[in-house]
Amino acid sequence: MKVLAHIAPLLFLKEMGKHINSSVIKDGVFREAIMNATELASQELCNIYFGDMCPGYFDVLKDDKKLCISEYNKFFKASKGILKWFYAETCTLRIRDILDTFKSFSEDWILDVAQDYDINPVSPNQLELPFEFEESSHSGTEELSPSASRTPSKK
């Protein structure tokens, strides 16, 4: 896991995000391994985007609107799964910093896709239920009249 996080950090985030579920998160050893590898991947991504000894990719992105939006979308989609499960953990702090940096210098460019940044963190203790939402013909806009009360009438 750490090897993939080091060699291909974005691919690591994307693939781990697809395969994490509540049973994986509850396994303490595996959870710790994922968090350590995520930390390594986020360090590598910081080196790529912010630079280490040389300028980073953000130096190129900040001047190219189309490329910046494309890279933001790619980065967000890859990190979304990890952020869902580990949003409050320190291992994702750098990932969130990268997303915030994208937004800071290109907020007007990314305005349309920035709504996707709202992550709904999932608790590892939350029960996963396979509900499917089916849209009915009922529009849901009708108001309940007093005669259509939910309480049974007394006879």
C-alpha positions in Angstrom: 0.0 0.0 0.0 2.8 2.4 0.9 4.6 1.7 -2.3 1.6 2.7 -4.4 1.1 5.8 -2.2 4.7 6.8 -2.9 4.9 6.0 -6.6 1.4 7.0 -7.7 -0.3 9.0 -4.9 -3.3 10.1 -6.9 -4.0 6.6 -8.1 -3.6 5.3 -4.5 -6.3 7.8 -3.3 -8.6 6.9 -6.1 -8.4 3.2 -5.6 -8.5 3.2 -1.8 -11.5 5.5 -1.9 -13.3 2.9 -4.0 -12.6 0.0 -1.7 -13.1 1.4 1.8 -16.2 0.6 3.7 -17.3 0.5 7.3 -16.0 -3.1 7.9 -12.5 -2.1 6.7 -12.5 1.0 8.8 -13.4 -0.9 12.0 -10.3 -3.2 11.6 -7.8 -1.2 13.6 -4.7 -2.6 11.9 -5.9 -2.0 8.4 -7.3 1.4 9.3 -3.9 2.4 10.7 -2.2 1.1 7.5 -4.5 3.1 5.3 -4.0 6.3 7.4 -0.2 5.9 7.2 -0.3 5.3 3.4 -2.6 8.3 3.0 -0.2 10.5 4.9 2.6 9.4 2.6 0.5 10.0 -0.5 -0.5 13.4 0.8 3.2 14.3 1.3 4.0 13.2 -2.2 1.1 15.3 -3.6 2.3 18.3 -1.7 5.7 17.9 -3.3 4.1 17.6 -6.7 1.7 20.6 -6.4 3.6 23.0 -4.1 7.2 21.9 -5.0 10.0 20.6 -3.0 13.4 21.7 -4.3 11.8 23.1 -7.5 8.6 25.0 -8.2 5.5 22.8 -8.0 2.6 22.2 -10.5 0.6 25.0 -8.9 2.9 27.5 -10.6 1.7 26.3 -13.9 -1.9 25.8 -13.0 -2.5 29.2 -11.6 -2.1 30.8 -15.0 -4.2 28.3 -17.1 -7.9 28.4 -16.3 -8.8 25.3 -18.4 -5.9 23.2 -17.1 -6.7 24.3 -13.5 -10.3 23.2 -13.6 -9.4 19.9 -15.2 -6.8 19.2 -12.5 -9.1 20.3 -9.8 -11.8 17.9 -11.0 -9.3 15.0 -11.3 -7.8 15.7 -7.9 -11.2 16.0 -6.2 -12.6 12.9 -7.8 -9.5 10.9 -6.7 -9.5 12.1 -3.1 -13.3 12.1 -2.5 -13.5 8.6 -1.2 -10.6 9.0 1.3 -12.0 12.3 2.5 -15.4 10.7 3.1 -13.9 8.3 5.6 -10.9 10.2 7.0 -12.0 13.8 6.7 -11.4 14.6 10.4 -8.1 12.8 10.5 -4.7 14.5 10.3 -3.7 12.1 7.4 -6.0 14.1 5.1 -5.0 17.6 6.2 -2.6 18.1 3.3 -5.2 16.8 0.8 -7.6 19.4 2.2 -4.9 22.1 1.9 -4.4 21.2 -1.7 -8.1 21.5 -2.4 -8.3 24.8 -0.6 -5.3 26.1 -2.6 -7.1 25.2 -5.8 -10.1 27.2 -4.6 -8.0 30.1 -3.4 -6.4 31.1 -6.6 -9.1 30.0 -8.9 -12.3 30.5 -7.0 -14.1 32.3 -9.8 -13.0 29.6 -12.2 -14.1 26.7 -10.1 -17.3 28.2 -8.8 -19.5 25.7 -10.6 -17.6 22.6 -9.3 -16.8 24.0 -5.9 -20.2 22.7 -4.5 -18.7 19.2 -4.9 -16.2 20.0 -2.3 -18.8 19.6 0.4 -17.9 16.2 1.8 -20.4 14.3 4.1 -18.0 12.5 6.4 -19.1 9.0 7.3 -18.7 7.6 10.8 -17.2 4.1 10.9 -19.9 3.1 13.3 -22.7 4.2 11.0 -24.9 1.4 9.7 -24.9 1.2 5.9 -28.3 0.5 4.5 -28.9 -0.2 0.8 -31.8 2.2 0.2 -32.7 3.1 -3.3 -34.6 6.3 -3.9 -37.3 6.1 -6.5 -38.9 9.2 -7.6 -42.7 8.9 -7.5 -45.4 10.8 -9.3 -46.1 12.6 -6.1 -44.6 16.1 -6.3 -44.5 16.6 -2.5 -45.7 20.1 -2.8 -49.3 19.6 -1.6 -50.1 20.7 1.9 -51.8 18.4 4.4 -55.3 19.7 5.0 -56.9 19.5 8.4 -59.3 16.8 7.2 -56.4 14.7 6.1 -54.9 14.5 9.5 -52.6 11.6 10.4 -54.3 10.9 13.7 -57.3 8.6 13.6 -60.6 10.3 14.2 -62.6 9.3 17.3 -65.9 7.6 16.6 
